[in-house]
């Protein structure tokens, strides 16, 4: 076994950070247990001036994966964005049997290649893509302890390939996080940065939704802000509905508003869903910790359910007309396109599990 294979097989400290498609390389960086625990995002934001990346050709990485006998055995959190997925990941990462990975950039890169196949190198066949993705999932599945399972919280648009990821031979399980359309609209409208982000993501979401429904039905310039948010919810939620169809009882739907109202049973169910029979005392201790009182993406800031509710109430009061326009758009779109209709039905269904 060569040095790379030995290193990859020993622990997840050599983290596959970036995919260099042009040169067919993977860049590794060193992450400690503490780095994994603290990181809100395993993308460019994890890098520091002292971080050293080590690009290694895919052929060498693949040989080392095989020599180390790495296996794919990870579970997932998929979500529609701004629905508590980072909080859930942090809470579950407090259990000793979970290694939580939040938004690995390399998985996002594969999703972008899946969504826009024209960006793939011309010499890559579908099998080349699948083999590289499978190898990276094996790398992301490594844990510090044998009894741990890697729980990967994906970036929202990775949900476009969630059905494929959940169809793997390892039969992974997933937590699917969302809120109702009205709650989602208020969440985005309640934050200036969220509104800017939503506008930036809207063209890609429109393209993805058009592909899912099989028609070029709308133009962004003709939509109000509330209608644009409805389109965003429909895009991301229809991807979760599609993933649910692919994986059946291997998915658990979690409405974030329901979670905040009564977190104990839903966190217990989330652990159980990924094969962990968490003791009530463990669940209570995790929820009593700091995460429920901090902003999960930036823990230096205080944030809790009461503050979130106040922000939502303020947004509803200030933007009620746009929320109404968004809900009307969604009803009309659902009447005309089955993927949107299925997304709405999925959001309203009783939790699976």
C-alpha positions, 0 to 999 in steps of 0.5 A: 500500500502506498503512502496516499492509500495508507493516509486515506485509509487511516482517517478523514484528515486528508479531505478531498476539497476541490475537483479540478475538472480540466486537469482531472485532479483532486485537491486535498487539504488537512482537516482535524476533528475540530475543523470538521466540528467547527466548519459551517461550510467545507468549501472555499470558506474553510481555507486560511492563508496557511492552508496548503492544497495538494492536487493529486491526479485522479488515476492515482487517487482511484488506485489509492481508494481501491488499495485502501478498500474504502467503502461508500457508507454515508447518509445525507441531509438535503434541503431547500435552503434557509430551513435549518439544515446547518442547525440540524447538522450541528445538532446531530454532529454532537452525537459520537456516532455522527461525523457531520460534513457541511456542504463539501465543495467537491460534491457541489462541483459534481452537481454542477457537472450533472446539472450542466453536462456541457461543462464536462470534459469532452473525454468524460463519458457518463461512466467516467463521471459516475466512477469519479463521483463514487470515488469521492463519496467513498472519500467523504464516507471516511470517519475518525471512529469505526462506529461513526457514520458520515452525515453529509449536509449538501448544498441546496442545488445538490438535491438535483442529483439526490435521487441518483445519490440515494439510488446507490448500492449502499442504500444511503438514507436522507433527511429532507428539510423544508418549510411551507411556501409562506414560511419560506417566502417570509424567511427570505424576505426577512433578510436583506442578504437572503433577498440578494442571494435569491435573486442571484440564484433565480436564473439557475433555479428557473433553468432547473425547474424548466428542465424538470417540468419539460417546458420554458414556462416563465421569464424572470423579468416578468415575475415579481419578487414573491413570484420569483421566490415561489419559483425558487421554492418549487425548484428546490422542493420538486427535487426533494419530492423526486428524491423521495420517490427514488428512496421511499422509506429511506427518507425522512421529511422534516418541516423546520417550523415543526422541528422548532415547535417540538424539537425532541421527537423530531431530533430523536426521529432523525437519529433513529432514521440514520440508525442511531438509537439516541437516548432521551438524555442524550437528545435533551443534552444536545438540545440544551447545548449552545446550538439552539441559541446561536446562528448555525452558519455563524455561531458567533451571533446569537439567534434562536426560535423566538428571534426567528419568529419575530423576523418572520412576523415582521416580514409578513407584515412588511411584504404581505402582498408579495407573499400573496403573489407568490402563493397565487403563482404557486397554485397556478403553476401546480395546476399546470405542471405535475412536478410542482403539484407533487412538490406541494403534496410532498410538503403537506404530507405526514412525515415519513420514517 
